[in-house]
């Protein structure tokens, strides 16, 4: 099986790494979807609430002006209720409550990820346990059923000890333990620290700034556009929250990949293909800037599992830059490689990124119905063809190769996927009915798991 140029690769060969990383990244994506779905809705509800308060205020003013004592008392009663509503909105609005909750959840997932990551690494490479300097009492040894129990206790205690430190200290510990000096050497490190310090403020101080917050941020290289005065309550705007998700996404992915590559270099194939999969997913979601960050990280690795995977990382990196609007830099990135001796599929992608439609179409015809990487379905799905698909030259070449219009292929594929989803619906419906009889958190967890399982069961296109 070959690795696709711009599509989901085969499942990585390291299920432990994949399980840990996917759980974390999927959790962040779920928070992001929650924010994009519900924040506008709650903002709209708040707007209506404020409009209602304004209307009621006018009505109350009219009641108080009347000579009727009964109406005046009614107006005073309503005024006190409105006063309470306004005070509650000024203190913390429902919109702020949700944003704050989602923001705190981002770091909750990150903390869980670091624990899961270290636990997986300790089990994948037991030699790492030699770096754990923990004492175990004789009583604990006698109570343990096996040496394995003692080992698990040591791992658990070590992870909890690391997670009790600040993120800066955690990364210093990991740099020392894994023999890496660059865990904190990336552009957004200081932004990550600022986000984490702001998390601390909202967890412990209701968002009120402190001298510690200011000093820690400055020490880690963060530059305030306007330094907030001590004692001021910070805001959590939607755009800040969305940026925070991308920053934590970046930090988590880089941390996991760097530690795993250092500890288990024999698993480079799994790590490279995982990076390719994540870059492709971000390109599909049109999250160009984050796809660029991940692409740059992937391409900057000292070692890759194969020349093909390295070139795929470059192609995805270049297209992330191109679709974000910097076509000149995208061409510079792609043209740092010589593609002339590569498979026609690679040359096709290079031609597309160089806006050479004539060459791209000629390569399409040369590749035919299926190449080493590209097949019929890829032309309608891969982000790299998002502009080329709309040209007449492409449509004509596609029709001559596959004896049908691109639109026909898209419609047929959509119908097939819809049928697959409908076949999964009864199972999901049964799960929902069962969950409705369960209590709060348990029901939500079970339903979410069922939805996730159903989504994973929808077959993905075969790319060989």
ABEGO torsion letter per residue (X at the ends): XBBBAABBBBBBABAAAAAAAAAAAAAAAAAAAAAAAAAAAAAAAAAAAAAAAAAAAAAAAAAAABABAAAAAAAAAAAAAAAAAAAAAAABBAAAAAAAAAAAAAAAAAAAAAAAAAAAAAAABAAAAAABBBBBBAAAAAABABAAAAAAAAAAAAAAAAAABBAAAAAAAAAAAAGBAAAABBAAAAAAAAAAAAAAAAAAAGGBBBAAAAAAAAAAGBBBABBBBBGBBBBBBAAAAAAAAAAAAAAAAAAAAAAAAAABAAAAAAAAAAAAAAAAAAAAAGBAAAAAAAAAAAAABABBABAAAAAAAAAAAAAAAAAAGBAAAAAAAAAABBAAABBAAAAAAAAAAAGBAAAAAAAAAAAEABBAABBAAAAAABAAAAAAAABAAAAAAAAAAAGBBAAAAAAAAAAAAAAAAAAAAAAAAAAAAAAAABBBAAAAAAAAAAAAAAAAABBBBBBX
